[in-house]
Every structure is written in structure tokens, then in C-alpha cells.
Amino acid sequence: MVMGIYWWINKYVLTDARFYDPSEVKKAKKEKPKMSLKDSFLFLAKSKYIGCLAVLVIGYGIAINIVEVTWKSQLKLQYPNPNDYSMFMGKFSLFTSVATILMLLFVGGNVIRRFGWKTELSSPL
């Protein structure tokens, strides 16, 4: 049904002059400046906001990799059988998703209502 609707829109709606103006589509796109690696790092160093975002993302990636490697190596020692390991990871994912949904439903909205967006954004939840 979706494919039929897609075909019908492409055949009758997008080619109809009442709904579609071909001159609007053929506008020239702006070309983005190509930056070398050195220029990219200089841009990061000059922009405080983007630099902080870059440090945050890199720090998060390093921390997650260190924690996950250590945690999963300990789990493989605890559960040497692949089936047991998979069962534990499935239960862990289930409990994590349930906890996330409960936090979103009961904690997140109440913090925003009571204290506002600024407090919610700076909270460690």
C-alpha cells in the first residue's frame, strides 16, 4: 500500500503544475568550503562552543570504551557460556530500557514542571 501511494504521488502529484514548480528545485546549492585537517583543528580552537562539544564527545567516547571493555571482560569471566552471557545481556538491556522509560515518565517531566529547563539540562539524570 505504501509503495502504491509513493508511486501515485510521484506520478500525479509531483508532476502537476498546481503542486510543483520545477524552477524551485533547480536552485544552485551553496558549496561548502573544503577544510584541511589543520584548518579544522584551528577552527575548533577558535570556537569555544564547538571546542567544548568536541571535548565532550571525545571524552564520552573514551570513558564508554574504557568502562565497556572492562565490564564486558568481567562479564565473560562470570558467564563463560555464550548462551548465559547472551541471556544476561538481554535481561540487562530489558531492565535498562524499563528504567529509562520510568525515569522519563516520572522524573524528567516533574523536574521540568517544578524547576524549569535550565535545571533539567544541568541535572545528572
C-alpha positions, 0 to 999 in steps of 0.5 A: 500500500505504501509503495502504491501511494509513493508511486501515485504521488510521484506520478500525479502529484509531483508532476502537476503544475498546481503542486510543483514548480520545477524552477524551485528545485533547480536552485544552485546549492551553496558549496561548502568550503573544503577544510584541511585537517589543520584548518579544522583543528584551528577552527575548533580552537577558535570556537569555544562552543564547538571546542567544548562539544568536541571535548565532550564527545571525545571524552564520552567516547573514551570513558564508554570504551574504557568502562565497556571493555572492562565490564564486558571482560568481567562479564565473560569471566562470570558467564563463560557460556555464550548462551548465559552471557547472551541471556544476561545481556538481554535481561540487562538491556530489558531492565535498562530500557524499563528504567529509562522509560520510568525515569522519563515518565516520572522524573524528567517531566516533574523536574521540568514542571517544578524547576524549569529547563535550565535545571533539567539540562544541568541535572545528572539524570 
